[in-house]
Amino acid sequence: MSEKQEIIKQMLELQRQFIEIEQAGKFSAEDYYDPDGDSELAKQKRTYEELATRLVDMAHAEKGSHR
């Protein structure tokens, strides 16, 4: 599996986990929007953002463009 595919797979898993948290009624806006929070939700959001940034950077490198 390519690195891009692995990143996308991880992102989809994080989305699935977020949906489970939200549907279970465990969503907390305070946890979600706390950039330095230690909650699982805050950690998932940071991880997702890091993966998304890597994916965008890879796409730009692939096309020879810049952000």
Number of C-alpha atoms within 10 A of each C-alpha: 7 7 10 15 11 12 18 16 13 15 19 13 13 17 15 12 14 18 13 13 15 12 10 9 9 11 15 13 10 12 17 18 12 15 12 11 14 11 13 13 23 20 17 18 19 17 15 20 13 13 18 15 12 14 17 14 14 14 14 13 12 9 8 8 9 9 6
